Amino acid sequence: MRNIPIPKNALLDHLIDHLNLKNNRALAQHLGVTQSALSKIRYGTNKPSADFILLIYDKTDLSIEEIRAKIAEQEKLNGSDA
């Protein structure tokens, strides 16, 4: 079995810690999304959509500003200017 390192993602890692969840699977269940959707965000295939941001806002006590700050933090880590 190969060990593939799981990339850090400021938003998803913060949500897992903030909600005291164990992993992406538990986060996906909490948010009501597929693990595949989270994986695409974690690996940078997709950026968090406006709908995903609103979902996080609805399912947690985080503000839109806090969520967007974590997304910006991740983009800065990735060297993206978007």
N, C-alpha and C positions, 0 to 999 in steps of 0.2 A: 504494500500500500504506500502510495506517495504522499508525502506531507507537503501540501501547497500552502504557502503562507497566505493568510487572509489579510488583505490590505486594510490599513487604517482608514476610517471615514469619520470625520469630525462629527457629522450630524448623527449618523447611525450609532456610533460608539457612545455619544452623549446620551442618546435616547435609551440605549440598553442600560447604561449606568444610572441615569435619572429615574428610570422606571423599575430598577432593581430586577432586570430580566437576565436570563442566562446567556442567550445567544440570538442570532438573527431569526431563527425559527420562532422563538417566543415573541420577538418583536413583531414579526409578520402576523402571528395570531392575534396579538394585542391590537394591532392596527387594522386587521381584517384585510390584509393584502397577501399576495403570494410571496413565497420565499424567492422566487425568480425575480419579481419586481425589485425586492431589496437587493438582491445580488447584482442586478444591473446597475443600481445606484452605487453600491459599494465598489464595484470594479470599474466604474466610470463609463459604462456603456450608455447609460441614460443619466441625465441630470434630474434632480427632484422637480417635478412639475408643480404648477400652481395648485392643482387638485391634491397632490400629495402633501404639500405644505399645509393646506387647509385641513386635511385629514389629521395630520399631526397636531395642529392647533386644537381641533375638536376632541381628540382622544387623550390629550395631555394638558398640563397646566402651563405649557410654554407659550410665550407670546410669539406673534408673527416675527417681530424684530429679533427675538432670540433664535428662532429657527433660521431666519435669513443670515444672521451673523455666523452660525455654524456652517451654513452652506458657503458663505464667503471665506471662512477659515479654510475649508477644504479646497476651494478653488485656489487660494493663495498657496497652500501646500503643494498643489499640483502644478503651480506655475501658470495657471489660466488667468487671463485678464477678463474673461466673460462675466 
